[in-house]
Amino acid sequence: MSRIVHDAVIITTSDYRPGGLPDIDSFRESLPADFQHLVIGPIKGLVNSYVSYAFMPDGSKEYWKTSEQADEYRRLFIALFDQRHADGSTHDDGVAISFGGDLRHELDEPHARYINKDDAA
């Protein structure tokens, strides 16, 4: 039985990151038309040169083809933000969040975790 879980990714970075900001417009255009509007950003912060991006939930049930495709596109989205300085540090902070739908009846709170380099495709 399939269940609904809303999965999203939010990443905040800085325009000081090595290699500059990712070309999010090219990434968005590389996606099938039905998925393009799920990619949000860049949204500039008010101070400190922060910029945020998001990949919003696709709305399908887990394990459906649409959900599987969106999971892969989210991994590719995360990979855009895998830039590191020579010392291994990064300006990229990201979180993957799962919430709502059937998960709401299973957990008292949304499930959120920090993204690391292993989450990229």
N, C-alpha and C positions, 0 to 999 in steps of 0.2 A: 504494500500500500504506500503510495506517495504521500508526502507531507509538504506543507508550505513552510519555508524558512526564508526570511529576507536576508540576503548576504550583500554587504557593501564594503567598500574599501575607501578610507580617507587618508590622504597623505598631505603633510605640510612640509615644505622644504624652503630653501632660501635661494635667492638669485646669486649667492656667493658659492654655490656648489660647483665642484669641478666639472668642466664640460658645459656649464650653463644649464638653463632650464630645458627639460625635454620638449620635443616638438609634439605637443599634445594634439594639435590640429591634424598633423599627418597620421598620428595613431588613430584618432577618431575616424578619419576618412578611410582608414584601412579596414575598419570594421564593417560588417554587413549593415545596411541602412537601418534595419530594425533595432540595432544595438547602439548606434552612434549617439543618440540623445541621452544614453545612460552615463556618458562621460562628461563630467562637469569641471570647469576650470579652464584657465587659471583664475583664481580668485585671490587678489592681492590683499594682504593684511594691511592694517593701518600704520604699523611701525615695524622696524627691524628687518625689512626686506623679505618677510615671509610670504609664501605663495601656497595656496592649497588647491587640491584636486580631489575628485571623488569619482568612484565607479559605483553607480546606484544599483539597487536590486532589480532583477529582471522580471520578477512577478510569477515565475513558473514554479511548479512543484519540483522538489528534489528528484534527481535521476531522470527527469524528462530531458529530451534532447536540448531544448532551449536552456535549461539549467546547466547542463554539462558544457554547452558552448560558452555560456556566460562565465562559468568557472574558469575555463581556459583563457578567455579574454581578460578576466581579472588578473590572472597570473602574468599575462603579457603586459598589462597595465603596471603591475608592481615592478616588473623588470625594467621599466623606463626609469625607475628611481633607484637604481642600484649603482650609483656613482660614489666612489670613496676617495678620500685624500690618501696620500702615500702612507700615512700612519694608520690607515684603516678606518678613520673616523668619517662621519657623514653628516650632512645637513638634513637628510631625508628621515622624517619621522612618520610612520604609518601605523594604522590600526585596521584590522579586519573585524567586522562586527556582524553578528548573526542575531536576529531578533524577530519578534512578531510571529504571525501565522500560528502554526501548530506548536512552535517552540515556546510560545507564550504560556502554553498549558503544561510544559515540561520543566521550565526554569522560572525562578522568581525574578530574575534579572536578565537583561540581554547578555549574550556571550561576546566578549571583546578580548582581543589579544594583539600585542604588538607584532608588526610584520618584521621579519628578518630576511636576510639574503636568500635563505633556503625556500622562501615562498615564491620566488620568481621562477618563471618558466625555464 
